[in-house]
Amino acid sequence: MARSADTKCENELSFLNLADESMNRKLTGAFASNELVEFSSDGKYLATANGRAIRIWDLAAGHIVQAIDTLGRNTVGIAWMNNASVLLVVTEDRRMRVLVCPPRVNR
């Protein structure tokens, strides 16, 4: 991932392919300079957090699949469990929440 100092790109999160040094993916949203990011173990999802908001991104589609409010508490840590569907969230008041992400759709 790369952040640009260019103010025109402040709302973008870009991914750099290290093999050929090309920018091969870009997510658009309100990203903070201290954004927390965590890839799921299967590489399908990216969790981002800044302040009191957590967003789950579908990397193949390039869009948000779930937005989570941390109930007015600032997020200080996020981590995916090994199965890529459970996200641990730690807030500044030392509370940990276990979230199923993205929510499963029954068909």
Order of alpha helices (4+ residues) and beta strands (2+ residues): beta-beta-beta-beta-beta-beta-beta-beta-beta
